Amino acid sequence: MRKFSLAEQKEYFLEIASKTDKRVLAIWAIECVERVMYLFEEKYRADKRPLRALEVLREWIDNGIFK
């Protein structure tokens, strides 16, 4: 059985992403990040950039504006 390789599926995923609503992709991205954020926070407690990025993305989902 071959391992899954994102590199081998790049064109497929780019096509799906181009046809999918950007807010749906943003929500999906947030859900993915939230599953592993604790790993980053354990190692880099003082670095709040990822949390700020998630906050900005949530605001964009709500109002369509990046600040």
C-alpha positions as YAML, in Angstrom:
chain: A
units: angstrom
residues:
- id: 1
  name: MET
  ca: [0.00, 0.00, 0.00]
- id: 2
  name: ARG
  ca: [1.37, 3.40, -1.01]
- id: 3
  name: LYS
  ca: [1.49, 6.26, 1.45]
- id: 4
  name: PHE
  ca: [-0.63, 9.29, 0.72]
- id: 5
  name: SER
  ca: [1.43, 12.14, -0.67]
- id: 6
  name: LEU
  ca: [-0.01, 15.63, -0.82]
- id: 7
  name: ALA
  ca: [2.65, 16.57, -3.36]
- id: 8
  name: GLU
  ca: [1.25, 13.94, -5.73]
- id: 9
  name: GLN
  ca: [-2.27, 15.31, -5.24]
- id: 10
  name: LYS
  ca: [-1.42, 19.00, -5.56]
- id: 11
  name: GLU
  ca: [-3.32, 19.67, -8.79]
- id: 12
  name: TYR
  ca: [-6.40, 17.82, -7.52]
- id: 13
  name: PHE
  ca: [-6.51, 19.85, -4.30]
- id: 14
  name: LEU
  ca: [-5.84, 23.13, -6.10]
- id: 15
  name: GLU
  ca: [-8.78, 22.42, -8.39]
- id: 16
  name: ILE
  ca: [-11.07, 21.65, -5.44]
- id: 17
  name: ALA
  ca: [-9.88, 24.76, -3.60]
- id: 18
  name: SER
  ca: [-10.50, 26.94, -6.65]
- id: 19
  name: LYS
  ca: [-14.10, 25.70, -6.86]
- id: 20
  name: THR
  ca: [-14.87, 25.91, -3.14]
- id: 21
  name: ASP
  ca: [-16.19, 28.96, -1.32]
- id: 22
  name: LYS
  ca: [-13.29, 30.70, 0.42]
- id: 23
  name: ARG
  ca: [-15.20, 31.01, 3.69]
- id: 24
  name: VAL
  ca: [-15.75, 27.25, 3.72]
- id: 25
  name: LEU
  ca: [-12.02, 26.74, 3.21]
- id: 26
  name: ALA
  ca: [-11.28, 29.22, 6.01]
- id: 27
  name: ILE
  ca: [-13.56, 27.39, 8.43]
- id: 28
  name: TRP
  ca: [-11.94, 24.09, 7.46]
- id: 29
  name: ALA
  ca: [-8.48, 25.60, 8.01]
- id: 30
  name: ILE
  ca: [-9.43, 26.84, 11.48]
- id: 31
  name: GLU
  ca: [-10.77, 23.41, 12.42]
- id: 32
  name: CYS
  ca: [-7.55, 21.77, 11.26]
- id: 33
  name: VAL
  ca: [-5.35, 24.21, 13.16]
- id: 34
  name: GLU
  ca: [-7.38, 23.89, 16.35]
- id: 35
  name: ARG
  ca: [-6.72, 20.14, 16.41]
- id: 36
  name: VAL
  ca: [-2.96, 20.62, 16.62]
- id: 37
  name: MET
  ca: [-2.58, 24.09, 18.13]
- id: 38
  name: TYR
  ca: [-1.77, 22.65, 21.54]
- id: 39
  name: LEU
  ca: [1.45, 21.19, 20.11]
- id: 40
  name: PHE
  ca: [2.61, 24.63, 19.00]
- id: 41
  name: GLU
  ca: [1.52, 26.25, 22.26]
- id: 42
  name: GLU
  ca: [3.41, 23.70, 24.35]
- id: 43
  name: LYS
  ca: [6.67, 24.63, 22.66]
- id: 44
  name: TYR
  ca: [6.12, 28.34, 21.92]
- id: 45
  name: ARG
  ca: [3.87, 29.62, 24.71]
- id: 46
  name: ALA
  ca: [4.84, 33.26, 24.26]
- id: 47
  name: ASP
  ca: [4.23, 33.34, 20.51]
- id: 48
  name: LYS
  ca: [0.70, 34.63, 19.98]
- id: 49
  name: ARG
  ca: [0.96, 35.08, 16.20]
- id: 50
  name: PRO
  ca: [-0.98, 31.91, 15.33]
- id: 51
  name: LEU
  ca: [-3.78, 32.87, 17.72]
- id: 52
  name: ARG
  ca: [-3.88, 36.35, 16.19]
- id: 53
  name: ALA
  ca: [-3.99, 34.85, 12.70]
- id: 54
  name: LEU
  ca: [-6.95, 32.67, 13.70]
- id: 55
  name: GLU
  ca: [-8.68, 35.72, 15.19]
- id: 56
  name: VAL
  ca: [-8.20, 37.70, 11.96]
- id: 57
  name: LEU
  ca: [-9.45, 34.76, 9.90]
- id: 58
  name: ARG
  ca: [-12.56, 34.43, 12.08]
- id: 59
  name: GLU
  ca: [-13.23, 38.16, 11.66]
- id: 60
  name: TRP
  ca: [-12.87, 37.78, 7.89]
- id: 61
  name: ILE
  ca: [-15.33, 34.87, 7.91]
- id: 62
  name: ASP
  ca: [-17.81, 37.08, 9.79]
- id: 63
  name: ASN
  ca: [-17.42, 40.35, 7.92]
- id: 64
  name: GLY
  ca: [-15.23, 39.81, 4.86]
- id: 65
  name: ILE
  ca: [-12.61, 42.32, 6.02]
- id: 66
  name: PHE
  ca: [-8.96, 41.64, 6.89]
- id: 67
  name: LYS
  ca: [-7.49, 43.96, 9.54]
...
